[in-house]
Amino acid sequence: MPFYDLRCKECGEEFNTWASIQQRENKEIECPNCHSRELEPVFKNVNFIVSSKSYDSGSSCSSGCCGGSCGF
Ligand SMILES: [Zn+2]
């Protein structure tokens, strides 16, 4: 499973979670603070970008920045 850094659009809470891409796409991930499902990915460290190569399979993300979940 990919590891996500996410930020809640409702309350601004930032948190990390393991989830499948399907869970991410289906918005099955909830903010631990307010339980909103309106989340956006956070990219804030080099480790995330480097490690993303290892689970970037069948991605539509041209830059490989998120494992295909960001829509870029
Ligand atoms: Zn929240």
N, CA, C, O and the ligand as a Tripos MOL2 file, in Angstrom:
@<TRIPOS>MOLECULE
protein
  289   287    73     0     0
PROTEIN
NO_CHARGES

@<TRIPOS>ATOM
      1 N           0.8350   -1.2100    0.0000 N.3       1 MET1
      2 CA          0.0000    0.0000    0.0000 C.3       1 MET1
      3 C           0.8690    1.2590    0.0000 C.2       1 MET1
      4 O           1.9180    1.2980    0.6430 O.2       1 MET1
      5 N           0.4280    2.2710   -0.7170 N.am      2 PRO2
      6 CA          1.1290    3.5680   -0.6550 C.3       2 PRO2
      7 C           0.9420    4.2240    0.7020 C.2       2 PRO2
      8 O          -0.0310    3.9770    1.4150 O.2       2 PRO2
      9 N           1.9010    5.0600    1.0270 N.am      3 PHE3
     10 CA          1.8310    5.8210    2.2730 C.3       3 PHE3
     11 C           1.5350    7.2620    1.9110 C.2       3 PHE3
     12 O           2.2600    7.8690    1.1230 O.2       3 PHE3
     13 N           0.4830    7.8100    2.4750 N.am      4 TYR4
     14 CA          0.0540    9.1540    2.1010 C.3       4 TYR4
     15 C           0.2880   10.1680    3.2110 C.2       4 TYR4
     16 O           0.0440    9.9100    4.3900 O.2       4 TYR4
     17 N           0.7720   11.3360    2.7830 N.am      5 ASP5
     18 CA          0.7150   12.5210    3.6440 C.3       5 ASP5
     19 C          -0.4860   13.3200    3.1630 C.2       5 ASP5
     20 O          -0.5290   13.7600    2.0140 O.2       5 ASP5
     21 N          -1.4460   13.5030    4.0360 N.am      6 LEU6
     22 CA         -2.6840   14.1650    3.6290 C.3       6 LEU6
     23 C          -2.9920   15.3590    4.5200 C.2       6 LEU6
     24 O          -2.6100   15.4090    5.6890 O.2       6 LEU6
     25 N          -3.6900   16.3090    3.9330 N.am      7 ARG7
     26 CA         -4.1610   17.4540    4.7040 C.3       7 ARG7
     27 C          -5.6710   17.5580    4.5200 C.2       7 ARG7
     28 O          -6.1910   17.4450    3.4100 O.2       7 ARG7
     29 N          -6.3530   17.7750    5.6300 N.am      8 CYS8
     30 CA         -7.8060   17.9320    5.5910 C.3       8 CYS8
     31 C          -8.1590   19.3280    5.0940 C.2       8 CYS8
     32 O          -7.6420   20.3230    5.6020 O.2       8 CYS8
     33 N          -9.0320   19.3990    4.1070 N.am      9 LYS9
     34 CA         -9.4500   20.6990    3.5830 C.3       9 LYS9
     35 C         -10.4000   21.4070    4.5350 C.2       9 LYS9
     36 O         -10.5720   22.6230    4.4560 O.2       9 LYS9
     37 N         -11.0090   20.6590    5.4250 N.am     10 GLU10
     38 CA        -11.9930   21.2400    6.3370 C.3      10 GLU10
     39 C         -11.3290   21.9020    7.5400 C.2      10 GLU10
     40 O         -11.6340   23.0490    7.8650 O.2      10 GLU10
     41 N         -10.4260   21.1860    8.1980 N.am     11 CYS11
     42 CA         -9.8620   21.7050    9.4420 C.3      11 CYS11
     43 C          -8.3610   21.9560    9.3530 C.2      11 CYS11
     44 O          -7.7720   22.5110   10.2810 O.2      11 CYS11
     45 N          -7.7340   21.5520    8.2460 N.am     12 GLY12
     46 CA         -6.3120   21.8050    8.0800 C.3      12 GLY12
     47 C          -5.4120   20.8060    8.7660 C.2      12 GLY12
     48 O          -4.1930   20.9720    8.7700 O.2      12 GLY12
     49 N          -5.9920   19.7650    9.3480 N.am     13 GLU13
     50 CA         -5.2070   18.7270    9.9960 C.3      13 GLU13
     51 C          -4.3250   18.0140    8.9700 C.2      13 GLU13
     52 O          -4.7760   17.6610    7.8800 O.2      13 GLU13
     53 N          -3.0580   17.8090    9.3410 N.am     14 GLU14
     54 CA         -2.1690   17.0360    8.4880 C.3      14 GLU14
     55 C          -1.8770   15.7150    9.1690 C.2      14 GLU14
     56 O          -1.5970   15.6770   10.3670 O.2      14 GLU14
     57 N          -1.9420   14.6340    8.4100 N.am     15 PHE15
     58 CA         -1.7020   13.3190    8.9970 C.3      15 PHE15
     59 C          -1.1680   12.3680    7.9310 C.2      15 PHE15
     60 O          -1.2320   12.6430    6.7320 O.2      15 PHE15
     61 N          -0.6470   11.2590    8.3980 N.am     16 ASN16
     62 CA         -0.0890   10.2410    7.5100 C.3      16 ASN16
     63 C          -0.9170    8.9720    7.6310 C.2      16 ASN16
     64 O          -1.3920    8.6310    8.7140 O.2      16 ASN16
     65 N          -1.0860    8.2840    6.5240 N.am     17 THR17
     66 CA         -1.8490    7.0520    6.5970 C.3      17 THR17
     67 C          -1.4580    6.0960    5.4730 C.2      17 THR17
     68 O          -1.0710    6.5110    4.3800 O.2      17 THR17
     69 N          -1.5710    4.8270    5.7730 N.am     18 TRP18
     70 CA         -1.4460    3.8090    4.7390 C.3      18 TRP18
     71 C          -2.8320    3.5410    4.1660 C.2      18 TRP18
     72 O          -3.7970    3.3730    4.9110 O.2      18 TRP18
     73 N          -2.9230    3.5030    2.8620 N.am     19 ALA19
     74 CA         -4.2080    3.2070    2.2500 C.3      19 ALA19
     75 C          -3.9760    2.7450    0.8250 C.2      19 ALA19
     76 O          -2.9780    3.1040    0.2010 O.2      19 ALA19
     77 N          -4.8840    1.9610    0.3220 N.am     20 SER20
     78 CA         -4.7700    1.5480   -1.0730 C.3      20 SER20
     79 C          -5.1610    2.7180   -1.9660 C.2      20 SER20
     80 O          -5.8420    3.6480   -1.5350 O.2      20 SER20
     81 N          -4.7150    2.6530   -3.2250 N.am     21 ILE21
     82 CA         -5.0880    3.7020   -4.1710 C.3      21 ILE21
     83 C          -6.6100    3.7360   -4.3280 C.2      21 ILE21
     84 O          -7.2100    4.7980   -4.4910 O.2      21 ILE21
     85 N          -7.2060    2.5650   -4.2770 N.am     22 GLN22
     86 CA         -8.6670    2.5070   -4.4000 C.3      22 GLN22
     87 C          -9.3470    3.2290   -3.2400 C.2      22 GLN22
     88 O         -10.3260    3.9500   -3.4310 O.2      22 GLN22
     89 N          -8.8190    3.0260   -2.0410 N.am     23 GLN23
     90 CA         -9.3750    3.7320   -0.8850 C.3      23 GLN23
     91 C          -9.2520    5.2400   -1.0640 C.2      23 GLN23
     92 O         -10.1630    6.0000   -0.7340 O.2      23 GLN23
     93 N          -8.1070    5.6530   -1.5940 N.am     24 ARG24
     94 CA         -7.8660    7.0780   -1.8180 C.3      24 ARG24
     95 C          -8.8610    7.6200   -2.8520 C.2      24 ARG24
     96 O          -9.4840    8.6600   -2.6370 O.2      24 ARG24
     97 N          -9.0010    6.9120   -3.9610 N.am     25 GLU25
     98 CA         -9.8730    7.3740   -5.0410 C.3      25 GLU25
     99 C         -11.3380    7.3760   -4.6120 C.2      25 GLU25
    100 O         -12.1210    8.2240   -5.0400 O.2      25 GLU25
    101 N         -11.6890    6.4310   -3.7750 N.am     26 ASN26
    102 CA        -13.0780    6.3460   -3.3190 C.3      26 ASN26
    103 C         -13.3610    7.2290   -2.1060 C.2      26 ASN26
    104 O         -14.4590    7.2250   -1.5500 O.2      26 ASN26
    105 N         -12.3390    7.9830   -1.7150 N.am     27 LYS27
    106 CA        -12.4690    8.8710   -0.5560 C.3      27 LYS27
    107 C         -12.9130    8.1120    0.6930 C.2      27 LYS27
    108 O         -13.7850    8.5540    1.4410 O.2      27 LYS27
    109 N         -12.2820    6.9560    0.8890 N.am     28 GLU28
    110 CA        -12.5920    6.1700    2.0830 C.3      28 GLU28
    111 C         -11.6800    6.5450    3.2520 C.2      28 GLU28
    112 O         -11.7950    5.9950    4.3470 O.2      28 GLU28
    113 N         -10.7730    7.4900    2.9970 N.am     29 ILE29
    114 CA         -9.8830    7.9370    4.0590 C.3      29 ILE29
    115 C         -10.5190    9.1410    4.7480 C.2      29 ILE29
    116 O         -10.9800   10.0770    4.0930 O.2      29 ILE29
    117 N         -10.5370    9.1000    6.0720 N.am     30 GLU30
    118 CA        -11.1430   10.1880    6.8230 C.3      30 GLU30
    119 C         -10.0930   10.9700    7.5890 C.2      30 GLU30
    120 O          -9.0710   10.4250    8.0040 O.2      30 GLU30
    121 N         -10.3580   12.2490    7.7700 N.am     31 CYS31
    122 CA         -9.5430   13.0570    8.6620 C.3      31 CYS31
    123 C          -9.7130   12.5330   10.0890 C.2      31 CYS31
    124 O         -10.8410   12.3450   10.5450 O.2      31 CYS31
    125 N          -8.6000   12.2940   10.8030 N.am     32 PRO32
    126 CA         -8.7070   11.7710   12.1720 C.3      32 PRO32
    127 C          -9.2430   12.8170   13.1470 C.2      32 PRO32
    128 O          -9.6520   12.4890   14.2610 O.2      32 PRO32
    129 N          -9.2370   14.0540   12.7260 N.am     33 ASN33
    130 CA         -9.6520   15.1380   13.6130 C.3      33 ASN33
    131 C         -11.1480   15.4440   13.4900 C.2      33 ASN33
    132 O         -11.8540   15.5350   14.4940 O.2      33 ASN33
    133 N         -11.6260   15.6020   12.2400 N.am     34 CYS34
    134 CA        -13.0280   16.0070   12.0570 C.3      34 CYS34
    135 C         -13.8060   15.0090   11.1930 C.2      34 CYS34
    136 O         -15.0020   15.1810   10.9570 O.2      34 CYS34
    137 N         -13.1100   13.9600   10.7230 N.am     35 HIS35
    138 CA        -13.7380   12.8830    9.9430 C.3      35 HIS35
    139 C         -14.2440   13.3530    8.5810 C.2      35 HIS35
    140 O         -15.0800   12.6960    7.9610 O.2      35 HIS35
    141 N         -13.7400   14.4770    8.1300 N.am     36 SER36
    142 CA        -14.0410   14.8880    6.7600 C.3      36 SER36
    143 C         -13.3110   13.9760    5.7840 C.2      36 SER36
    144 O         -12.2390   13.4590    6.0980 O.2      36 SER36
    145 N         -13.8750   13.7820    4.6240 N.am     37 ARG37
    146 CA        -13.1870   13.0140    3.5820 C.3      37 ARG37
    147 C         -12.6690   13.9240    2.4750 C.2      37 ARG37
    148 O         -12.2090   13.4470    1.4370 O.2      37 ARG37
    149 N         -12.7440   15.2130    2.6940 N.am     38 GLU38
    150 CA        -12.1930   16.1590    1.7190 C.3      38 GLU38
    151 C         -10.7260   16.3910    2.0510 C.2      38 GLU38
    152 O         -10.3780   17.2960    2.8080 O.2      38 GLU38
    153 N          -9.8690   15.5460    1.4640 N.am     39 LEU39
    154 CA         -8.4500   15.5700    1.7810 C.3      39 LEU39
    155 C          -7.6360   15.8900    0.5360 C.2      39 LEU39
    156 O          -8.0400   15.5960   -0.5890 O.2      39 LEU39
    157 N          -6.4850   16.4970    0.7670 N.am     40 GLU40
    158 CA         -5.5730   16.7460   -0.3390 C.3      40 GLU40
    159 C          -4.1930   16.2380    0.0400 C.2      40 GLU40
    160 O          -3.8130   16.2760    1.2110 O.2      40 GLU40
    161 N          -3.4410   15.7610   -0.9470 N.am     41 PRO41
    162 CA         -2.1080   15.2270   -0.6330 C.3      41 PRO41
    163 C          -1.1250   16.3290   -0.2880 C.2      41 PRO41
    164 O          -1.2070   17.4400   -0.8110 O.2      41 PRO41
    165 N          -0.2020   16.0130    0.5910 N.am     42 VAL42
    166 CA          0.8520   16.9380    0.9860 C.3      42 VAL42
    167 C           2.1870   16.3490    0.5630 C.2      42 VAL42
    168 O           2.4820   15.1880    0.8490 O.2      42 VAL42
    169 N           2.9890   17.1490   -0.1160 N.am     43 PHE43
    170 CA          4.3170   16.7010   -0.5060 C.3      43 PHE43
    171 C           5.3230   17.6290    0.1360 C.2      43 PHE43
    172 O           5.4800   18.7760   -0.2830 O.2      43 PHE43
    173 N           5.9920   17.1420    1.1340 N.am     44 LYS44
    174 CA          6.8340   18.0460    1.8960 C.3      44 LYS44
    175 C           8.2260   17.5150    2.1850 C.2      44 LYS44
    176 O           9.0170   18.2050    2.8280 O.2      44 LYS44
    177 N           8.5480   16.3260    1.7380 N.am     45 ASN45
    178 CA          9.9130   15.8740    1.9960 C.3      45 ASN45
    179 C          10.4660   15.0260    0.8650 C.2      45 ASN45
    180 O           9.7230   14.4310    0.0850 O.2      45 ASN45
    181 N          11.7920   14.9880    0.7950 N.am     46 VAL46
    182 CA         12.4720   14.2800   -0.2820 C.3      46 VAL46
    183 C          12.2330   12.7890   -0.1930 C.2      46 VAL46
    184 O          12.1120   12.1120   -1.2130 O.2      46 VAL46
    185 N          12.1640   12.2800    1.0140 N.am     47 ASN47
    186 CA         12.0020   10.8440    1.2010 C.3      47 ASN47
    187 C          10.7600   10.3240    0.4980 C.2      47 ASN47
    188 O          10.7650    9.2400   -0.0850 O.2      47 ASN47
    189 N           9.7100   11.1040    0.5600 N.am     48 PHE48
    190 CA          8.4740   10.6700   -0.0780 C.3      48 PHE48
    191 C           8.6820   10.5340   -1.5830 C.2      48 PHE48
    192 O           8.2510    9.5510   -2.1850 O.2      48 PHE48
    193 N           9.3460   11.5260   -2.1930 N.am     49 ILE49
    194 CA          9.5300   11.5160   -3.6400 C.3      49 ILE49
    195 C          10.4080   10.3420   -4.0590 C.2      49 ILE49
    196 O          10.1130    9.6630   -5.0420 O.2      49 ILE49
    197 N          11.4750   10.1050   -3.3250 N.am     50 VAL50
    198 CA         12.3830    9.0150   -3.6630 C.3      50 VAL50
    199 C          11.6800    7.6710   -3.5130 C.2      50 VAL50
    200 O          11.7600    6.8150   -4.3940 O.2      50 VAL50
    201 N          10.9910    7.4950   -2.3890 N.am     51 SER51
    202 CA         10.3920    6.2050   -2.1210 C.3      51 SER51
    203 C           9.2030    5.9290   -3.0250 C.2      51 SER51
    204 O           8.7980    4.7780   -3.1830 O.2      51 SER51
    205 N           8.6330    6.9840   -3.6280 N.am     52 SER52
    206 CA          7.4530    6.7840   -4.4590 C.3      52 SER52
    207 C           7.7630    5.9170   -5.6730 C.2      52 SER52
    208 O           6.8710    5.2890   -6.2430 O.2      52 SER52
    209 N           9.0440    5.8880   -6.0660 N.am     53 LYS53
    210 CA          9.4040    5.0940   -7.2370 C.3      53 LYS53
    211 C           9.1340    3.6050   -7.0060 C.2      53 LYS53
    212 O           8.8310    2.8660   -7.9430 O.2      53 LYS53
    213 N           9.2480    3.1820   -5.7570 N.am     54 SER54
    214 CA          9.1450    1.7660   -5.4700 C.3      54 SER54
    215 C           7.7110    1.2540   -5.5550 C.2      54 SER54
    216 O           7.4870    0.0680   -5.7950 O.2      54 SER54
    217 N           6.7630    2.1240   -5.3640 N.am     55 TYR55
    218 CA          5.3880    1.6530   -5.4860 C.3      55 TYR55
    219 C           4.6150    2.3660   -6.5880 C.2      55 TYR55
    220 O           3.3840    2.3630   -6.5980 O.2      55 TYR55
    221 N           5.3440    2.9720   -7.5100 N.am     56 ASP56
    222 CA          4.7100    3.6630   -8.6270 C.3      56 ASP56
    223 C           4.4510    2.6620   -9.7450 C.2      56 ASP56
    224 O           5.2420    2.5530  -10.6820 O.2      56 ASP56
    225 N           3.3580    1.9410   -9.6480 N.am     57 SER57
    226 CA          3.0600    0.9290  -10.6420 C.3      57 SER57
    227 C           1.7890    1.2660  -11.4080 C.2      57 SER57
    228 O           0.7410    1.5100  -10.8090 O.2      57 SER57
    229 N           1.8850    1.2780  -12.7200 N.am     58 GLY58
    230 CA          0.7250    1.5780  -13.5380 C.3      58 GLY58
    231 C           0.1930    2.9710  -13.2930 C.2      58 GLY58
    232 O          -1.0160    3.1990  -13.3410 O.2      58 GLY58
    233 N           1.0870    3.8970  -13.0320 N.am     59 SER59
    234 CA          0.6760    5.2400  -12.6660 C.3      59 SER59
    235 C           0.3440    6.0770  -13.8840 C.2      59 SER59
    236 O           0.9140    5.8880  -14.9590 O.2      59 SER59
    237 N          -0.5970    7.0170  -13.7030 N.am     60 SER60
    238 CA         -0.8800    7.9890  -14.7360 C.3      60 SER60
    239 C          -0.2030    9.3190  -14.4240 C.2      60 SER60
    240 O          -0.3550   10.2940  -15.1600 O.2      60 SER60
    241 N           0.5390    9.3450  -13.3350 N.am     61 CYS61
    242 CA          1.2060   10.5660  -12.9130 C.3      61 CYS61
    243 C           2.5520   10.6590  -13.6120 C.2      61 CYS61
    244 O           3.4470    9.8600  -13.3370 O.2      61 CYS61
    245 N           2.7060   11.6150  -14.5020 N.am     62 SER62
    246 CA          3.8980   11.6690  -15.3350 C.3      62 SER62
    247 C           5.1570   11.9450  -14.5450 C.2      62 SER62
    248 O           6.2400   11.5070  -14.9320 O.2      62 SER62
    249 N           5.0340   12.6570  -13.4560 N.am     63 SER63
    250 CA          6.2170   12.9860  -12.6760 C.3      63 SER63
    251 C           6.5140   11.9410  -11.6130 C.2      63 SER63
    252 O           7.5860   11.9570  -11.0090 O.2      63 SER63
    253 N           5.5700   11.0300  -11.3810 N.am     64 GLY64
    254 CA          5.7870   10.0080  -10.3700 C.3      64 GLY64
    255 C           5.7810   10.5590   -8.9640 C.2      64 GLY64
    256 O           6.3110    9.9410   -8.0410 O.2      64 GLY64
    257 N           5.1750   11.7310   -8.8000 N.am     65 CYS65
    258 CA          5.2900   12.4120   -7.5180 C.3      65 CYS65
    259 C           4.4360   11.7660   -6.4360 C.2      65 CYS65
    260 O           4.6690   11.9820   -5.2460 O.2      65 CYS65
    261 N           3.4480   10.9760   -6.8430 N.am     66 CYS66
    262 CA          2.4980   10.5400   -5.8290 C.3      66 CYS66
    263 C           2.0350    9.1120   -6.0290 C.2      66 CYS66
    264 O           1.1260    8.6540   -5.3370 O.2      66 CYS66
    265 N           2.6410    8.4070   -6.9580 N.am     67 GLY67
    266 CA          2.1660    7.0560   -7.2130 C.3      67 GLY67
    267 C           0.8840    7.0210   -8.0170 C.2      67 GLY67
    268 O           0.1990    5.9990   -8.0450 O.2      67 GLY67
    269 N           0.5470    8.1250   -8.6730 N.am     68 GLY68
    270 CA         -0.6040    8.1450   -9.5570 C.3      68 GLY68
    271 C          -1.8820    8.6130   -8.9160 C.2      68 GLY68
    272 O          -2.9440    8.5260   -9.5320 O.2      68 GLY68
    273 N          -1.8140    9.1070   -7.6960 N.am     69 SER69
    274 CA         -3.0400    9.4720   -7.0120 C.3      69 SER69
    275 C          -3.3370   10.9600   -7.0480 C.2      69 SER69
    276 O          -4.3970   11.3890   -6.5930 O.2      69 SER69
    277 N          -2.4200   11.7520   -7.5780 N.am     70 CYS70
    278 CA         -2.6070   13.2030   -7.4810 C.3      70 CYS70
    279 C          -3.3210   13.7790   -8.6870 C.2      70 CYS70
    280 O          -3.8230   14.9000   -8.6170 O.2      70 CYS70
    281 N          -3.3830   13.0480   -9.7940 N.am     71 GLY71
    282 CA         -4.0840   13.5480  -10.9640 C.3      71 GLY71
    283 C          -3.2680   14.4590  -11.8460 C.2      71 GLY71
    284 O          -3.7800   14.9460  -12.8540 O.2      71 GLY71
    285 N          -2.0450   14.7030  -11.5140 N.am     72 PHE72
    286 CA         -1.1930   15.5240  -12.3780 C.3      72 PHE72
    287 C          -0.6540   14.7010  -13.5480 C.2      72 PHE72
    288 O           0.0840   15.2250  -14.3830 O.2      72 PHE72
    289 ZN        -10.3570   17.5590    9.3700 Zn       73 ZN73
@<TRIPOS>BOND
     1     1     2 1
     2     2     3 1
     3     3     4 2
     4     3     5 am
     5     5     6 1
     6     6     7 1
     7     7     8 2
     8     7     9 am
     9     9    10 1
    10    10    11 1
    11    11    12 2
    12    11    13 am
    13    13    14 1
    14    14    15 1
    15    15    16 2
    16    15    17 am
    17    17    18 1
    18    18    19 1
    19    19    20 2
    20    19    21 am
    21    21    22 1
    22    22    23 1
    23    23    24 2
    24    23    25 am
    25    25    26 1
    26    26    27 1
    27    27    28 2
    28    27    29 am
    29    29    30 1
    30    30    31 1
    31    31    32 2
    32    31    33 am
    33    33    34 1
    34    34    35 1
    35    35    36 2
    36    35    37 am
    37    37    38 1
    38    38    39 1
    39    39    40 2
    40    39    41 am
    41    41    42 1
    42    42    43 1
    43    43    44 2
    44    43    45 am
    45    45    46 1
    46    46    47 1
    47    47    48 2
    48    47    49 am
    49    49    50 1
    50    50    51 1
    51    51    52 2
    52    51    53 am
    53    53    54 1
    54    54    55 1
    55    55    56 2
    56    55    57 am
    57    57    58 1
    58    58    59 1
    59    59    60 2
    60    59    61 am
    61    61    62 1
    62    62    63 1
    63    63    64 2
    64    63    65 am
    65    65    66 1
    66    66    67 1
    67    67    68 2
    68    67    69 am
    69    69    70 1
    70    70    71 1
    71    71    72 2
    72    71    73 am
    73    73    74 1
    74    74    75 1
    75    75    76 2
    76    75    77 am
    77    77    78 1
    78    78    79 1
    79    79    80 2
    80    79    81 am
    81    81    82 1
    82    82    83 1
    83    83    84 2
    84    83    85 am
    85    85    86 1
    86    86    87 1
    87    87    88 2
    88    87    89 am
    89    89    90 1
    90    90    91 1
    91    91    92 2
    92    91    93 am
    93    93    94 1
    94    94    95 1
    95    95    96 2
    96    95    97 am
    97    97    98 1
    98    98    99 1
    99    99   100 2
   100    99   101 am
   101   101   102 1
   102   102   103 1
   103   103   104 2
   104   103   105 am
   105   105   106 1
   106   106   107 1
   107   107   108 2
   108   107   109 am
   109   109   110 1
   110   110   111 1
   111   111   112 2
   112   111   113 am
   113   113   114 1
   114   114   115 1
   115   115   116 2
   116   115   117 am
   117   117   118 1
   118   118   119 1
   119   119   120 2
   120   119   121 am
   121   121   122 1
   122   122   123 1
   123   123   124 2
   124   123   125 am
   125   125   126 1
   126   126   127 1
   127   127   128 2
   128   127   129 am
   129   129   130 1
   130   130   131 1
   131   131   132 2
   132   131   133 am
   133   133   134 1
   134   134   135 1
   135   135   136 2
   136   135   137 am
   137   137   138 1
   138   138   139 1
   139   139   140 2
   140   139   141 am
   141   141   142 1
   142   142   143 1
   143   143   144 2
   144   143   145 am
   145   145   146 1
   146   146   147 1
   147   147   148 2
   148   147   149 am
   149   149   150 1
   150   150   151 1
   151   151   152 2
   152   151   153 am
   153   153   154 1
   154   154   155 1
   155   155   156 2
   156   155   157 am
   157   157   158 1
   158   158   159 1
   159   159   160 2
   160   159   161 am
   161   161   162 1
   162   162   163 1
   163   163   164 2
   164   163   165 am
   165   165   166 1
   166   166   167 1
   167   167   168 2
   168   167   169 am
   169   169   170 1
   170   170   171 1
   171   171   172 2
   172   171   173 am
   173   173   174 1
   174   174   175 1
   175   175   176 2
   176   175   177 am
   177   177   178 1
   178   178   179 1
   179   179   180 2
   180   179   181 am
   181   181   182 1
   182   182   183 1
   183   183   184 2
   184   183   185 am
   185   185   186 1
   186   186   187 1
   187   187   188 2
   188   187   189 am
   189   189   190 1
   190   190   191 1
   191   191   192 2
   192   191   193 am
   193   193   194 1
   194   194   195 1
   195   195   196 2
   196   195   197 am
   197   197   198 1
   198   198   199 1
   199   199   200 2
   200   199   201 am
   201   201   202 1
   202   202   203 1
   203   203   204 2
   204   203   205 am
   205   205   206 1
   206   206   207 1
   207   207   208 2
   208   207   209 am
   209   209   210 1
   210   210   211 1
   211   211   212 2
   212   211   213 am
   213   213   214 1
   214   214   215 1
   215   215   216 2
   216   215   217 am
   217   217   218 1
   218   218   219 1
   219   219   220 2
   220   219   221 am
   221   221   222 1
   222   222   223 1
   223   223   224 2
   224   223   225 am
   225   225   226 1
   226   226   227 1
   227   227   228 2
   228   227   229 am
   229   229   230 1
   230   230   231 1
   231   231   232 2
   232   231   233 am
   233   233   234 1
   234   234   235 1
   235   235   236 2
   236   235   237 am
   237   237   238 1
   238   238   239 1
   239   239   240 2
   240   239   241 am
   241   241   242 1
   242   242   243 1
   243   243   244 2
   244   243   245 am
   245   245   246 1
   246   246   247 1
   247   247   248 2
   248   247   249 am
   249   249   250 1
   250   250   251 1
   251   251   252 2
   252   251   253 am
   253   253   254 1
   254   254   255 1
   255   255   256 2
   256   255   257 am
   257   257   258 1
   258   258   259 1
   259   259   260 2
   260   259   261 am
   261   261   262 1
   262   262   263 1
   263   263   264 2
   264   263   265 am
   265   265   266 1
   266   266   267 1
   267   267   268 2
   268   267   269 am
   269   269   270 1
   270   270   271 1
   271   271   272 2
   272   271   273 am
   273   273   274 1
   274   274   275 1
   275   275   276 2
   276   275   277 am
   277   277   278 1
   278   278   279 1
   279   279   280 2
   280   279   281 am
   281   281   282 1
   282   282   283 1
   283   283   284 2
   284   283   285 am
   285   285   286 1
   286   286   287 1
   287   287   288 2
@<TRIPOS>SUBSTRUCTURE
     1 MET1         2 RESIDUE 1 A MET
     2 PRO2         6 RESIDUE 1 A PRO
     3 PHE3        10 RESIDUE 1 A PHE
     4 TYR4        14 RESIDUE 1 A TYR
     5 ASP5        18 RESIDUE 1 A ASP
     6 LEU6        22 RESIDUE 1 A LEU
     7 ARG7        26 RESIDUE 1 A ARG
     8 CYS8        30 RESIDUE 1 A CYS
     9 LYS9        34 RESIDUE 1 A LYS
    10 GLU10       38 RESIDUE 1 A GLU
    11 CYS11       42 RESIDUE 1 A CYS
    12 GLY12       46 RESIDUE 1 A GLY
    13 GLU13       50 RESIDUE 1 A GLU
    14 GLU14       54 RESIDUE 1 A GLU
    15 PHE15       58 RESIDUE 1 A PHE
    16 ASN16       62 RESIDUE 1 A ASN
    17 THR17       66 RESIDUE 1 A THR
    18 TRP18       70 RESIDUE 1 A TRP
    19 ALA19       74 RESIDUE 1 A ALA
    20 SER20       78 RESIDUE 1 A SER
    21 ILE21       82 RESIDUE 1 A ILE
    22 GLN22       86 RESIDUE 1 A GLN
    23 GLN23       90 RESIDUE 1 A GLN
    24 ARG24       94 RESIDUE 1 A ARG
    25 GLU25       98 RESIDUE 1 A GLU
    26 ASN26      102 RESIDUE 1 A ASN
    27 LYS27      106 RESIDUE 1 A LYS
    28 GLU28      110 RESIDUE 1 A GLU
    29 ILE29      114 RESIDUE 1 A ILE
    30 GLU30      118 RESIDUE 1 A GLU
    31 CYS31      122 RESIDUE 1 A CYS
    32 PRO32      126 RESIDUE 1 A PRO
    33 ASN33      130 RESIDUE 1 A ASN
    34 CYS34      134 RESIDUE 1 A CYS
    35 HIS35      138 RESIDUE 1 A HIS
    36 SER36      142 RESIDUE 1 A SER
    37 ARG37      146 RESIDUE 1 A ARG
    38 GLU38      150 RESIDUE 1 A GLU
    39 LEU39      154 RESIDUE 1 A LEU
    40 GLU40      158 RESIDUE 1 A GLU
    41 PRO41      162 RESIDUE 1 A PRO
    42 VAL42      166 RESIDUE 1 A VAL
    43 PHE43      170 RESIDUE 1 A PHE
    44 LYS44      174 RESIDUE 1 A LYS
    45 ASN45      178 RESIDUE 1 A ASN
    46 VAL46      182 RESIDUE 1 A VAL
    47 ASN47      186 RESIDUE 1 A ASN
    48 PHE48      190 RESIDUE 1 A PHE
    49 ILE49      194 RESIDUE 1 A ILE
    50 VAL50      198 RESIDUE 1 A VAL
    51 SER51      202 RESIDUE 1 A SER
    52 SER52      206 RESIDUE 1 A SER
    53 LYS53      210 RESIDUE 1 A LYS
    54 SER54      214 RESIDUE 1 A SER
    55 TYR55      218 RESIDUE 1 A TYR
    56 ASP56      222 RESIDUE 1 A ASP
    57 SER57      226 RESIDUE 1 A SER
    58 GLY58      230 RESIDUE 1 A GLY
    59 SER59      234 RESIDUE 1 A SER
    60 SER60      238 RESIDUE 1 A SER
    61 CYS61      242 RESIDUE 1 A CYS
    62 SER62      246 RESIDUE 1 A SER
    63 SER63      250 RESIDUE 1 A SER
    64 GLY64      254 RESIDUE 1 A GLY
    65 CYS65      258 RESIDUE 1 A CYS
    66 CYS66      262 RESIDUE 1 A CYS
    67 GLY67      266 RESIDUE 1 A GLY
    68 GLY68      270 RESIDUE 1 A GLY
    69 SER69      274 RESIDUE 1 A SER
    70 CYS70      278 RESIDUE 1 A CYS
    71 GLY71      282 RESIDUE 1 A GLY
    72 PHE72      286 RESIDUE 1 A PHE
    73 ZN73       289 GROUP 0 **** ****
